């Protein structure tokens, strides 16, 4: 199921002329934001469920300007 959803999304992005780098950046920003919302913006818990190190997650939050709620 996820493979089908991902296939549809990739096709849609390609059809719209979205570049890989832009798609990757948006996916990463959204993935991190959703993990933070799910964990009530607990960076340690969000890092654990995303598989990122806490410092890496904090650095990406700064890069994407994601603020703690």
C-alpha positions as CSV (number, residue, x, y, z in Angstrom):
1,X,0.0,0.0,0.0
2,X,2.7,2.5,0.9
3,X,4.6,1.6,-2.2
4,X,1.5,2.4,-4.3
5,X,1.0,5.7,-2.6
6,X,4.6,6.6,-3.0
7,X,4.5,5.6,-6.7
8,X,1.5,7.9,-7.2
9,X,3.2,10.8,-5.3
10,X,6.4,10.4,-7.3
11,X,4.6,10.4,-10.6
12,X,2.6,13.5,-9.6
13,X,5.8,15.3,-8.6
14,X,7.5,14.4,-11.9
15,X,4.4,15.5,-13.9
16,X,4.6,18.9,-12.2
17,X,8.3,19.3,-12.8
18,X,9.3,19.1,-9.2
19,X,13.1,18.5,-8.9
20,X,14.4,15.7,-6.7
21,X,16.2,18.1,-4.4
22,X,13.1,20.1,-3.7
23,X,10.9,17.0,-3.2
24,X,13.5,15.5,-0.8
25,X,13.7,18.7,1.2
26,X,9.9,19.0,1.5
27,X,9.6,15.4,2.4
28,X,12.2,15.7,5.1
29,X,10.7,18.9,6.6
30,X,7.2,17.3,6.7
31,X,8.5,14.0,8.1
32,X,10.3,15.8,10.9
33,X,7.3,18.2,11.6
34,X,4.9,15.3,11.8
35,X,7.1,13.4,14.2
36,X,7.4,16.4,16.4
37,X,3.7,17.0,16.4
38,X,3.1,13.3,17.3
39,X,5.5,13.5,20.2
40,X,4.2,16.9,21.4
41,X,7.5,18.5,20.2
42,X,9.6,16.2,22.4
43,X,12.8,16.3,20.4
44,X,14.2,13.1,22.1
45,X,11.1,11.1,21.3
46,X,10.9,12.5,17.8
47,X,14.5,11.6,17.2
48,X,13.8,8.1,18.3
49,X,10.8,7.5,16.1
50,X,12.5,9.0,13.1
51,X,15.8,7.2,13.6
52,X,17.8,10.4,13.8
53,X,20.2,11.5,16.4
54,X,18.8,14.2,18.7
55,X,21.5,16.6,17.6
56,X,20.9,15.9,13.9
57,X,17.1,16.5,14.5
58,X,17.8,19.8,16.3
59,X,20.1,20.9,13.4
60,X,17.5,20.0,10.8
61,X,14.8,21.8,12.8
62,X,17.0,24.9,12.7
63,X,17.7,24.5,9.0
64,X,14.0,24.2,8.2
65,X,13.1,26.8,10.8
66,X,10.8,24.4,12.6
67,X,10.0,26.0,16.0
68,X,9.1,24.0,19.1
69,X,5.5,24.6,20.0
